[in-house]
Structures are given as structure tokens and as C-alpha cells.
Amino acid sequence: MSIGTRIRYYRLQKKLSLEDLAKDITTVPYLSSIENNEHTPPIELLSQLCDKLEIPFMTYQNNELELLFQEWNRCLLMNDTENSDACYKKITEKISESNDIFAVMTYHIYLIRYHLLHNELEEAQDIINFFIPLQNDMPDILKYSYQKFRGNYYYIKGQYLEAERFFKDAKNYLISVKELYNLEKADLFYMYGLTLGRLTKNTLSIFHMEEALSLFQQSYHMRRCTDCHLMLGVIYRRMQDYKEAEKHYNFARQLAYSLDFKDIKIKVENNLGYLMAEQGKSEEAIGHYLKSFGQSDFSMTEDKINTIINIIKEYHKIGFKEQVEKWLHEGLELLHSKEQYSEIYKEQMIELKFYQYTVNDYPSGFESFILNEAIPYFESIKRYQRVVLLAKTLGDYYQKRNEYKSAATSFAIANSAYEKIINF
């Protein structure tokens, strides 16, 4: 690590300006040139800067820390929270004694991923922002981790264009990885593939996901192989290549059941349900949704309530009113028991209220619900496909009542939403 980068790092950490550090020692332009690695300062000047920053003049590599970092990185790669916590505790106890700038920077960059693993997004963002002025002066191995973790951060935030940019940057530094190279590449390609899928860049997404799958297979990481098959199924379903989608879902299903990956079993059954529903196979879809629901625990989860809504949709399609009412009751009971989370589950509540109106032949309040609650909400989150369906349902409702002017207005809302889908 260069002298200039070391000086800049500790100056930023202590929240000192160039003027603060240069005062009584050197000029601001010369200090800036040192930090930019344009000049190597004389030993006496460097000693003065180190004294003011309260850091050792010399640095020494700590081999024990290096081994701990390798283990911590492995745990972070595998999303192993328990062992990652144990590594974090050991490293935190030792890092304060280290004067090795590379070790200190590695610690803080790995902390980004550690915070993300614990869903501590603000803490991760603070570290990301701190390193922005230093990113060009890092060794390539740290540039790789930093850019990759920025991609992770923006993916979690749902900012997929930003995530794509940082995963792409990380690929440029992948060659610098020596330890766990195949696992690092597999994890990067998996996350990159997920991101590209979110951006509907399906061909590129499949390429990266299949590359990740191949690498995970070579390393016998069956959990991650299952994840890859599941995501490939999702991508092919979006492309309406149902045969290929079903193939990958069944691979994921076989692995999940044989190795008892409970959370993936639930997701696979749900996705097989989506696949059957898209092909008009409602009874098969319901069978998969029921298996998914039967394997979920009693905790309130988004997946669980979404499964209930999917079951209701399919029973409604085939006209099983009694079953629709039964599952409506189940879903509403779940949501009412968690009223403190009403904002989190607002979308699900709107969906249940919609089917409550439809199954009861559109009682009083239906029009107001669609126009003043449902459509504005889905427009606010840019779910225009749902707006189209809601507006069309309202238009059909008005037509049956011979209210043709209101029907035309509703169909105009549907057409406007459809235009937004095309131009999105």
C-alpha cells in the first residue's frame, strides 16, 4: 500500500481536512501531491505527518490476521451468519493492534458485506461513502471486493442499474483474486446474473447464471447450485420458454427435497405454481401452491401471504367460490393479526380486498376502492401490469351496468398504464 494512500486514509478517518493536517508541517498542495502518490515525502516530513495522525511510522504485516480474513471472506461468500459473526469478533479484537494499512482497509471493506448480511444498510452505506475518495488507490484485490459489495448494496436497495455497473466493474478486477477464485467468480456471476435478470437482459443473465452454476457444481456447493437452477427457471419462465423453465425448477426441486433446503422447497413450489398458472393449468398450480403453504412455518412472512393470494387467484379463475372465501378468511386473519405491519403488507391487503369485492359480486364501495386506493397504490410503485387489470375489471363492471362513459374512462386508464409498460 502506497505512503500517500496510507496518509489519506487516516486523515479521512480522523475527519481532518488537507489544511488541518498540513498546518505547521507543509503546504496544502504538497500534501495533496503526496496523497495522490505524485511525490514521496522526506522521512522527516513523513514522521511529522504520522505523529499528527497518531499512527506508527512503520507498518508490519500480520499473518494471523491474513488467515482470519480468508476465513471471514469464505463465511461471507456462503452467507454463513453464525461463523461470520465468530470471525468478526476475533478480527475486531486484533485489528486495533494492527498498524498494517492493508489489513485495516480490508477489515472495513469486508465490514460492508458483513453489515449487508445483517441487513444494516445504513452502516454499509457509511463505509461505502468513506472509501469513495480512496477507491482508485486501493490494491486491485480490494477494488474487487469494494466494487462487488457496492453491487450487493445496490441490489438489496432495488437499484439494479447501479448494481449492474458495480458488478461489471468488479469483473475487471476478478483476476486479482487468488484465494477462493472459483467461489468468488461463481458468487459474482450469480449476483450479476440476478441483476441482469431484474433488468430483463435475459440472454446475458442466463450466461452468467449458467457459468455460476458450473463453478458451484465443481465445488460441490449444492445449496448455491439449487439457487442457480431456481433462478434459471425464473428467467426462462419470464421468456415464456416453459419447457426449459420447468426443467430447471425440477432440478432445484430435486436438490431442495433431497438435501432438505426448507426455504428453497417453499420457493420452488411457488415458482412451479406460477409456471402452471401462466399456462392456464390452474389445478396443477394450486397443487404446488398448497405444498408451498403446507411447508411454511407459523411466522408472518411475505412469501406466506403471497402464496395465499396465488391460491385465491387460481380458485377464482376456475370458479371455486367456496375455496376463494376460505382462503380469503385465512389471508385476512393473518394480516389482521399483524396490524402493526400494515404498511409493509399494504399490497397484499389491497389484493385480498379486491378478491373480497369480486367474490361478493362487487358490493358498495368497489368503485371507490379501485379508483382511490388500488390503482393509485400500484401506480406509485410502478406496477402497471396490475393497474391494467384493475382498470379493465372496473371497465367491465361499468359496462355490465350500462355506464358506458365511466367504462370508457376506466379503459382509458388501462390503455395509459399499458403504454407505460411498453415504454418502461
C-alpha positions as CSV (number, residue, x, y, z in Angstrom):
1,M,0.0,0.0,0.0
2,S,1.5,3.4,-1.0
3,I,2.5,6.0,1.5
4,G,0.1,8.6,0.1
5,T,-2.9,6.3,0.3
6,R,-2.0,5.5,3.9
7,I,-1.8,9.2,4.8
8,R,-5.1,10.0,3.0
9,Y,-6.9,7.0,4.7
10,Y,-6.0,8.0,8.2
11,R,-6.6,11.7,7.5
12,L,-10.2,10.9,6.3
13,Q,-10.7,8.5,9.2
14,K,-9.9,11.3,11.7
15,K,-12.1,13.8,9.7
16,L,-9.2,16.2,9.1
17,S,-9.1,18.5,6.1
18,L,-5.9,18.8,4.0
19,E,-5.5,22.2,5.6
20,D,-5.8,20.7,9.1
21,L,-3.1,18.1,8.5
22,A,-0.7,20.4,6.6
23,K,-0.7,23.1,9.2
24,D,2.7,23.8,10.7
25,I,4.2,20.8,8.6
26,T,3.9,21.5,4.9
27,T,1.8,23.2,2.2
28,V,-1.6,22.0,1.2
29,P,-0.6,21.5,-2.5
30,Y,2.4,19.4,-1.5
31,L,0.4,17.3,0.9
32,S,-2.2,16.8,-1.8
33,S,0.6,15.6,-4.2
34,I,1.8,13.1,-1.5
35,E,-1.7,11.7,-1.0
36,N,-2.1,11.4,-4.8
37,N,1.2,9.4,-4.9
38,E,2.9,12.0,-7.1
39,H,5.7,12.7,-4.6
40,T,7.4,10.6,-1.9
41,P,7.9,12.8,1.2
42,P,11.2,13.0,3.0
43,I,11.5,10.8,6.1
44,E,11.3,13.7,8.5
45,L,8.2,15.1,6.9
46,L,6.5,11.7,6.8
47,S,7.4,11.2,10.5
48,Q,5.7,14.5,11.3
49,L,2.6,13.6,9.4
50,C,2.4,10.2,11.2
51,D,2.8,11.8,14.6
52,K,0.0,14.2,13.9
53,L,-2.2,11.4,12.7
54,E,-1.2,9.3,15.7
55,I,-0.1,6.3,13.6
56,P,3.1,4.3,13.6
57,F,5.8,5.4,11.2
58,M,6.4,1.8,10.0
59,T,3.8,-0.9,9.3
60,Y,4.1,-4.6,9.7
61,Q,2.2,-7.4,8.1
62,N,0.1,-9.6,10.4
63,N,0.0,-13.2,9.0
64,E,-2.6,-14.3,11.7
65,L,-5.0,-11.5,10.6
66,E,-4.5,-12.5,6.9
67,L,-5.6,-16.1,7.7
68,L,-8.6,-14.8,9.7
69,F,-9.6,-12.5,6.7
70,Q,-9.5,-15.5,4.4
71,E,-11.9,-17.4,6.7
72,W,-14.1,-14.4,7.2
73,N,-14.4,-13.9,3.5
74,R,-15.3,-17.6,3.0
75,C,-18.1,-17.2,5.5
76,L,-19.4,-14.0,3.9
77,L,-19.4,-15.7,0.5
78,M,-21.5,-18.5,1.8
79,N,-23.9,-16.2,3.7
80,D,-22.8,-18.1,6.8
81,T,-24.0,-15.7,9.5
82,E,-23.0,-17.7,12.6
83,N,-19.4,-18.3,11.6
84,S,-19.1,-14.9,10.1
85,D,-20.0,-13.4,13.5
86,A,-17.4,-15.5,15.1
87,C,-14.7,-14.4,12.6
88,Y,-15.8,-10.7,13.1
89,K,-15.4,-11.0,16.8
90,K,-11.9,-12.4,16.6
91,I,-10.7,-9.9,13.9
92,T,-12.2,-6.9,15.8
93,E,-10.2,-7.9,18.9
94,K,-7.0,-7.9,16.9
95,I,-7.4,-5.2,14.3
96,S,-7.0,-2.3,16.8
97,E,-3.4,-3.6,17.4
98,S,-2.6,-3.7,13.7
99,N,-0.6,-0.9,12.0
100,D,-0.9,-2.6,8.6
101,I,-2.9,-0.3,6.4
102,F,-3.8,-3.1,4.0
103,A,-5.3,-5.1,6.9
104,V,-7.2,-2.1,8.3
105,M,-8.7,-1.3,4.9
106,T,-9.5,-5.0,4.3
107,Y,-11.3,-5.1,7.6
108,H,-13.5,-2.1,6.8
109,I,-14.3,-3.2,3.3
110,Y,-15.3,-6.6,4.4
111,L,-17.5,-4.9,7.0
112,I,-19.7,-3.6,4.1
113,R,-20.6,-7.2,3.2
114,Y,-20.9,-8.1,6.9
115,H,-23.4,-5.3,7.5
116,L,-25.4,-6.3,4.4
117,L,-25.6,-9.8,5.7
118,H,-27.2,-8.4,8.8
119,N,-29.4,-6.0,6.8
120,E,-27.7,-3.0,8.3
121,L,-27.9,-0.9,5.2
122,E,-27.1,2.5,6.7
123,E,-23.9,1.2,8.3
124,A,-22.9,-0.4,4.9
125,Q,-23.6,2.9,3.1
126,D,-21.4,4.9,5.5
127,I,-18.4,2.7,4.8
128,I,-19.1,2.8,1.0
129,N,-19.1,6.6,1.1
130,F,-16.0,6.8,3.2
131,F,-14.0,4.8,0.6
132,I,-15.1,6.7,-2.5
133,P,-12.1,9.1,-2.4
134,L,-9.8,6.1,-1.9
135,Q,-11.1,3.7,-4.4
136,N,-8.6,4.4,-7.2
137,D,-5.6,4.0,-4.8
138,M,-6.5,0.6,-3.5
139,P,-4.8,-2.6,-4.5
140,D,-6.8,-4.5,-7.2
141,I,-7.9,-7.2,-4.7
142,L,-9.6,-4.5,-2.5
143,K,-11.0,-2.8,-5.6
144,Y,-12.6,-6.1,-6.5
145,S,-14.2,-6.6,-3.1
146,Y,-15.3,-2.9,-2.8
147,Q,-17.0,-2.8,-6.2
148,K,-18.6,-6.2,-5.6
149,F,-20.0,-5.2,-2.2
150,R,-21.3,-1.9,-3.7
151,G,-23.1,-4.1,-6.2
152,N,-24.6,-6.1,-3.4
153,Y,-25.7,-3.0,-1.6
154,Y,-27.5,-1.5,-4.6
155,Y,-29.1,-4.9,-5.5
156,I,-30.6,-5.1,-2.0
157,K,-31.8,-1.5,-2.4
158,G,-33.5,-2.4,-5.7
159,Q,-31.3,0.0,-7.7
160,Y,-30.4,-2.6,-10.3
161,L,-28.8,-0.2,-12.9
162,E,-26.3,0.9,-10.2
163,A,-25.8,-2.7,-9.1
164,E,-25.1,-3.8,-12.7
165,R,-22.4,-1.1,-13.0
166,F,-20.5,-2.1,-9.9
167,F,-20.7,-5.9,-10.6
168,K,-19.3,-5.1,-14.1
169,D,-16.5,-3.1,-12.5
170,A,-15.8,-5.9,-10.1
171,K,-15.3,-8.3,-13.1
172,N,-12.4,-6.2,-14.2
173,Y,-10.5,-6.9,-11.0
174,L,-11.5,-10.6,-10.6
175,I,-8.1,-11.7,-11.9
176,S,-6.5,-10.3,-8.8
177,V,-8.3,-12.8,-6.6
178,K,-6.0,-15.7,-5.6
179,E,-7.8,-17.3,-2.7
180,L,-11.2,-18.9,-3.4
181,Y,-11.0,-17.8,-7.0
182,N,-13.7,-20.2,-8.3
183,L,-16.0,-19.5,-5.4
184,E,-15.5,-15.7,-5.8
185,K,-16.2,-15.9,-9.6
186,A,-19.3,-18.1,-9.0
187,D,-20.7,-15.7,-6.4
188,L,-20.0,-12.6,-8.6
189,F,-21.5,-14.2,-11.7
190,Y,-24.6,-15.3,-9.7
191,M,-25.2,-11.8,-8.4
192,Y,-24.5,-10.3,-11.8
193,G,-26.9,-12.8,-13.4
194,L,-29.6,-11.9,-10.8
195,T,-29.2,-8.2,-11.5
196,L,-29.3,-8.7,-15.3
197,G,-32.4,-10.7,-14.9
198,R,-34.1,-7.9,-12.9
199,L,-33.2,-5.6,-15.9
200,T,-34.7,-8.2,-18.3
201,K,-31.4,-8.7,-20.0
202,N,-32.3,-12.3,-20.2
203,T,-29.6,-13.7,-22.5
204,L,-26.8,-12.2,-20.5
205,S,-28.5,-13.2,-17.3
206,I,-28.6,-16.9,-18.4
207,F,-24.9,-16.8,-19.5
208,H,-23.8,-15.6,-16.1
209,M,-26.1,-17.9,-14.1
210,E,-25.0,-20.9,-16.1
211,E,-21.4,-20.0,-15.5
212,A,-22.0,-19.6,-11.8
213,L,-23.9,-23.0,-11.8
214,S,-20.9,-24.8,-13.4
215,L,-18.5,-23.4,-10.9
216,F,-20.7,-24.2,-7.9
217,Q,-21.1,-27.7,-9.3
218,Q,-17.3,-28.1,-9.5
219,S,-17.0,-27.0,-5.8
220,Y,-20.0,-29.2,-4.7
221,H,-21.8,-26.3,-3.2
222,M,-25.2,-27.9,-3.6
223,R,-27.1,-25.0,-1.9
224,R,-25.8,-22.5,-4.4
225,C,-26.4,-24.9,-7.3
226,T,-30.1,-25.1,-6.2
227,D,-30.2,-21.3,-6.1
228,C,-28.9,-21.2,-9.7
229,H,-31.4,-23.7,-11.0
230,L,-34.2,-21.8,-9.3
231,M,-33.2,-18.5,-10.9
232,L,-32.7,-20.1,-14.3
233,G,-36.2,-21.4,-14.0
234,V,-37.4,-17.8,-13.2
235,I,-35.6,-16.3,-16.2
236,Y,-36.8,-18.9,-18.7
237,R,-40.4,-18.5,-17.4
238,R,-40.2,-14.8,-18.0
239,M,-39.0,-15.6,-21.5
240,Q,-42.0,-18.0,-21.8
241,D,-39.7,-20.9,-22.5
242,Y,-41.8,-23.0,-20.2
243,K,-40.2,-26.3,-21.0
244,E,-36.7,-25.1,-20.1
245,A,-38.1,-23.3,-17.0
246,E,-39.8,-26.5,-15.8
247,K,-36.6,-28.4,-16.3
248,H,-34.6,-26.1,-14.0
249,Y,-37.4,-25.8,-11.5
250,N,-37.4,-29.6,-11.2
251,F,-33.6,-29.7,-10.8
252,A,-34.0,-27.2,-8.0
253,R,-36.9,-29.2,-6.5
254,Q,-35.0,-32.4,-6.5
255,L,-32.0,-30.9,-4.8
256,A,-34.1,-29.0,-2.3
257,Y,-36.0,-32.1,-1.2
258,S,-33.1,-34.5,-1.2
259,L,-30.9,-32.1,0.9
260,D,-33.9,-30.6,2.9
261,F,-33.4,-27.0,2.0
262,K,-36.7,-25.9,3.5
263,D,-36.8,-22.3,2.4
264,I,-36.0,-23.3,-1.2
265,K,-38.7,-26.0,-1.2
266,I,-41.2,-23.3,-0.5
267,K,-39.8,-21.1,-3.3
268,V,-39.7,-23.9,-5.8
269,E,-43.3,-25.0,-5.2
270,N,-44.4,-21.3,-5.5
271,N,-42.5,-20.9,-8.8
272,L,-43.8,-24.1,-10.2
273,G,-47.2,-22.7,-9.3
274,Y,-46.5,-19.5,-11.3
275,L,-45.4,-21.6,-14.2
276,M,-48.5,-23.7,-14.3
277,A,-50.7,-20.7,-13.8
278,E,-49.2,-18.9,-16.8
279,Q,-50.0,-21.9,-18.9
280,G,-53.6,-22.0,-17.7
281,K,-53.1,-25.1,-15.6
282,S,-54.9,-23.8,-12.5
283,E,-55.4,-27.1,-10.7
284,E,-51.7,-28.0,-11.0
285,A,-50.8,-24.5,-10.0
286,I,-53.0,-24.8,-6.9
287,G,-51.3,-28.2,-6.0
288,H,-47.9,-26.6,-5.9
289,Y,-49.1,-23.5,-4.0
290,L,-50.7,-25.8,-1.4
291,K,-47.4,-27.7,-1.0
292,S,-45.6,-24.4,-0.5
293,F,-48.1,-23.2,2.1
294,G,-48.0,-26.5,3.9
295,Q,-44.3,-26.3,4.4
296,S,-44.2,-22.7,5.7
297,D,-43.9,-22.1,9.4
298,F,-46.3,-20.1,11.6
299,S,-44.4,-16.9,11.4
300,M,-45.8,-14.0,9.4
301,T,-43.8,-13.8,6.1
302,E,-44.4,-12.1,2.8
303,D,-43.9,-15.4,1.0
304,K,-46.7,-17.0,3.0
305,I,-49.3,-14.3,2.4
306,N,-48.3,-14.2,-1.3
307,T,-48.9,-17.9,-1.6
308,I,-52.4,-17.5,-0.1
309,I,-53.1,-14.7,-2.7
310,N,-51.9,-17.0,-5.5
311,I,-54.2,-19.8,-4.3
312,I,-57.1,-17.4,-4.3
313,K,-56.4,-16.2,-7.8
314,E,-56.4,-19.7,-9.2
315,Y,-59.5,-20.8,-7.4
316,H,-61.2,-17.6,-8.6
317,K,-60.2,-18.4,-12.2
318,I,-61.9,-21.8,-12.1
319,G,-65.0,-20.5,-10.2
320,F,-64.5,-22.3,-6.8
321,K,-66.2,-19.6,-4.8
322,E,-66.2,-21.6,-1.5
323,Q,-62.4,-22.1,-1.7
324,V,-61.9,-18.5,-2.5
325,E,-63.8,-17.5,0.6
326,K,-61.9,-20.0,2.7
327,W,-58.5,-18.7,1.7
328,L,-59.7,-15.1,1.9
329,H,-60.5,-15.7,5.5
330,E,-57.1,-17.3,6.1
331,G,-55.3,-14.4,4.5
332,L,-57.2,-11.6,6.2
333,E,-56.8,-13.3,9.6
334,L,-53.0,-13.4,9.0
335,L,-52.9,-9.7,8.1
336,H,-55.2,-8.6,10.9
337,S,-53.1,-10.4,13.5
338,K,-50.2,-8.2,12.3
339,E,-51.8,-4.8,12.0
340,Q,-48.6,-3.1,13.2
341,Y,-47.1,-4.1,9.9
342,S,-50.0,-2.7,7.8
343,E,-47.7,-0.5,5.7
344,I,-45.3,-3.4,4.9
345,Y,-48.2,-5.6,3.7
346,K,-50.3,-2.9,2.1
347,E,-50.0,-4.5,-1.4
348,Q,-51.2,-7.9,0.0
349,M,-54.1,-6.2,1.8
350,I,-55.2,-4.5,-1.4
351,E,-55.1,-7.8,-3.3
352,L,-57.2,-9.5,-0.7
353,K,-59.7,-6.7,-0.6
354,F,-60.0,-6.9,-4.4
355,Y,-61.0,-10.6,-4.3
356,Q,-63.3,-9.9,-1.4
357,Y,-65.2,-7.5,-3.6
358,T,-65.2,-9.8,-6.6
359,V,-66.3,-12.9,-4.8
360,N,-69.2,-10.9,-3.3
361,D,-70.4,-9.6,-6.6
362,Y,-69.0,-6.1,-6.3
363,P,-70.8,-4.6,-3.3
364,S,-71.0,-0.9,-2.5
365,G,-67.5,0.7,-2.2
366,F,-65.9,-1.3,-5.1
367,E,-65.6,1.7,-7.4
368,S,-64.1,3.9,-4.7
369,F,-61.7,1.1,-3.7
370,I,-60.4,0.6,-7.2
371,L,-60.1,4.3,-8.2
372,N,-59.0,5.8,-4.8
373,E,-56.9,3.0,-3.2
374,A,-55.9,0.2,-5.5
375,I,-54.9,2.0,-8.7
376,P,-53.1,4.9,-7.0
377,Y,-51.1,2.4,-4.9
378,F,-49.9,0.3,-7.9
379,E,-49.2,3.4,-9.9
380,S,-47.0,4.7,-7.0
381,I,-44.9,1.5,-7.1
382,K,-44.9,1.4,-10.9
383,R,-46.7,-2.0,-11.1
384,Y,-48.5,-1.0,-14.3
385,Q,-49.5,-4.6,-15.2
386,R,-51.7,-4.6,-12.1
387,V,-53.1,-1.2,-13.0
388,V,-54.2,-2.5,-16.4
389,L,-56.0,-5.5,-14.8
390,L,-57.7,-3.4,-12.2
391,A,-58.8,-0.7,-14.6
392,K,-60.1,-3.3,-17.1
393,T,-62.0,-5.1,-14.3
394,L,-63.6,-1.8,-13.4
395,G,-64.4,-1.0,-17.0
396,D,-66.1,-4.4,-17.4
397,Y,-68.1,-3.7,-14.2
398,Y,-69.3,-0.4,-15.6
399,Q,-70.2,-2.0,-19.0
400,K,-72.4,-4.6,-17.3
401,R,-74.2,-1.7,-15.5
402,N,-74.6,0.2,-18.9
403,E,-72.5,3.0,-17.5
404,Y,-70.6,3.4,-20.8
405,K,-69.0,6.8,-20.1
406,S,-67.4,5.5,-16.9
407,A,-66.4,2.3,-18.7
408,A,-64.6,4.3,-21.3
409,T,-62.8,6.3,-18.6
410,S,-61.6,3.1,-17.0
411,F,-60.5,1.5,-20.2
412,A,-58.5,4.8,-20.9
413,I,-56.7,4.3,-17.6
414,A,-55.9,0.7,-18.6
415,N,-54.6,1.9,-22.0
416,S,-52.4,4.6,-20.4
417,A,-50.9,2.0,-18.0
418,Y,-50.3,-0.3,-20.9
419,E,-48.4,2.5,-22.7
420,K,-46.2,2.9,-19.7
421,I,-45.4,-0.8,-19.7
422,I,-44.3,-0.7,-23.4
423,N,-42.2,2.4,-22.8
424,F,-40.7,1.4,-19.5
